[in-house]
Amino acid sequence: MHLHKLEKWWLILGISALIIFLVVLGFGAFYMGTHPQSHGLTIDPNNVEANEAFQQENLGLTKVDEDHYIVNVVASAFNYNLGVDEDGNSVTHIKIPKGSSVLFQVVTTDVIHGFNIAGTNVNMMVEPGYVSSMEVQMNKVGEFTLLCNEYCGVGHHMMFTTVEVYE
Ligand code: CUA
């Protein structure tokens, strides 16, 4: 079988691109631990309190044991509700010890929001009707910005808070 020279190059190019894409995908999935968020759990966006995790007193950071934490968040335009501190002020900063495993559970009561902790693997879309959850190991020390990366309205750019991972 005779293949034209250009056709050969075109085949090589196509097959190489395919191999590169698969390697990048495999590296992200198996080495970096990137995976789609879970969407198995549904919730009534008008009554998120029906789920115990999203009742006001259970929002924010909860310590489960020595190195396990849960962070429950109710997102709404244009805020992440992380509960209140002892003085009754809204929590805007959470602190997690390095190396702990953290389960983030996020819901929205209005429109689609994003939940991205810049510089980490945490990046979820939060859709009305679903509980977006993801468990990650926080191994990088530093102060990270948790921000909304889905355009949700005029206050979209003000929708952020901070997550600190300390030694
Ligand atoms: Cu919430 Cu953009």
Residues whose N, C-alpha, C, O or C-beta is under 5 A from the ligand:
A	BS01	CUA	I112 H113 G114 C148 N149 E150 Y151 C152 H156 M159
